[in-house]
Amino acid sequence: MQRLLMNIYQRLYQAYGPRHWWPGETPFEVMVGAILTQNTSWRNVEKAIQNLKEKGVLYPEGVRRLKRSQLARLIRSSGYYRMKADRLKGFIEFLFKNYGGDIERMRKENLKTLRTKLLTVKGIGPETADSILLYGLEKPIFVVDAYTKRILSRHGMISENAGYEEVQTLFMDHLPLNAKLFNEYHALLVHLGKAVCKKIPKCDRCPLKSIEHGAKSIRQGKDGMLE
């Protein structure tokens, strides 16, 4: 499985090159983006982040000082802006309560402990928490999203109803625990999902098309079910 996963990574990297993801000038900006990008496009998130920058509040204390109504107006372009304002405020409260608002103190926390804490914050699920950990804090944890599941299931490596932890474990058990690798790998899968492996896939353009049968033969058990 390790050889197969690395083969996928190498083919995607050769096809698309480095993705330079996640865009952000500071770790805090990345964290804000991870929360705002829920259920919307990155283009809409960029507008919201730019508004926060122009207002001069894109740092923990700046967001903390804003009223919820003010924050909601600034992030309106991200959609569900009142709900996301609540979630950002909840994250800020968590950051100050546990780490005095200091991102570097947060970074020093043990990965497993920090992930468990993040998941207690209202509105932060596994994908958002892991995006904060990997992209914001450079901790070695693999982010799983709908694109990852779609690509792997279509290549026979997981079942269509595989859960988040199951897919994450597939990567983390068979690849070096390296934040840079996980960062680039996930970004490449997202690019493949957006450009090629859509709901109606463009399989003739897929860099992975020739490995499909090999993947299925590895994952398929005697009864024909995915292992």
Buried (B, 14 or more C-beta within 10 A) or exposed (E): BEEBBBBBBEBBBEBBEEBEBBBBEEBBBBBBBBBBBBEBEBEBBBBBBEBBBEBEBBBBEBBBEBEEEBBBBBBBBBBBBBBBBBBBBBBBEBBBEBBEBEBEEBBEBEBEEBBEBBEEBEBBEBBBBBBBBBBBBBBBBBBBBEBBBBBBBBBBBBBEEBEBEEBBBBBBEEBEBEBEBBBBBBBBBBBBBEEBBEEEBEEEEBBBBEBBEBBEEBBEEEEEEBE
